[in-house]
Amino acid sequence: MNDINMDQLLVQMRAMTEKASSINETAKANQVEPDFSNLFKDAVNKVNETQMQAGELKKQFEMGNSNVDLVDVMITSQKSTIAFQAMTQVRNRLVTAYQEIMNMQV
């Protein structure tokens, strides 16, 4: 097993905390608030882009392109599948949360 150097771990944690707080302060200074719809749209577009890349690699491999390796095709395909499954789970959770909110009595 690896020994964890506690001092080094604390230094890394403090550095990450400072970085996160500086990002938060920069966002407050610029008055930039993350828009959920834009974040979700970007995530969907990223998943679509990943699927398009996987499809293109599959097509190139099937056409016999010697520059495309089967391993790359399979890895890209699995990445796109996992990204799609994750997006589907997020969507399902959002729908469930929306349904729960709509069923609340005011």
N, C-alpha and C positions, 0 to 999 in steps of 0.2 A: 504494500500500500504506500501511497505517497503521503509524506508529511506535509501538512498545510502550515505555511509560515503565517502566523496570525498577524504579525506586523505588516507584512506585505498585503495581506487580505484587507486589513483596515485602511491602508493607504489607497488601495484600489477602490474600496467602497466610498471613501471620502472624495476621491477624484470624480467618481461617477455622480455623487450627490451634488458636488459643485457644478459639474457640467449640466446636470438636469435643472438646477436652480437658475443657472445663467440662461438656458434656453427659455425657461418660463418667464424670466424677467425681460428678455428680448421680445417675446411674444406680447407681454403686457405693454412694453414701451411702444411697440408698433401697433398695438390694439388689434392684433390678429387673433381671431378665435377660430379654432378648427370647426369647420362645417361638416357635420356628420354625413350629409348627403354627398358632399364632394369626396370625402374619404371613402365612402362605400362605393361610389362610382369609380374612383381610381382603383380600388381593389378589384372590382369586377373587370375593369379594362385590363389590369395586369394579369388576371387569370385568363382572360380571352387571348391576350398576347402570348402567354405561355402555351396555351392550347394550339394557337396558330403556328408557333415555332415547332412544336412537337409534330403537328401534321405535316409541315414542310419537310422536316427531317425524315419522317416516315416515307413521304413521297420520293424524296431524293434517294433514299436507301433502296426502295422498291424499283426505281429506275436504273439502279446499278451504279450510282455515283461512287467512285472509289475513295473519295475524300470523306465520306460519311461512314462512321463506324457503327456497328450494331449496338455496342455498349452505349454510345452517345444517344442513339435513338431510344433505347430502353430507359435510360436515366431521364431523358427529357420527357418521355411519355409518362413515367411514374411521377415526376414533378408536377406535370399538368394534372394528372389524376388526383394527387393529394391536394393541390391548390383548389381544384373544383370541389372536392369533398369538404374541405375546410370552409369554402365560401357557402356551400349548401348548408352546412351546420350553423353558420352565422345567420344565414337567412331564416332557417327554421327557428332559431332562438329569437330572432326579431319578431317573427310572426307570432310566436307564443307569447312574448312580452306584450305585443300589441293587443292580442286577444284578451289577455289578463287585464290590461288597462281598460279596454272597452267594456269588460264585464264588471268593473268596479261600480259600486253604487256611490253616487255623489251625495 
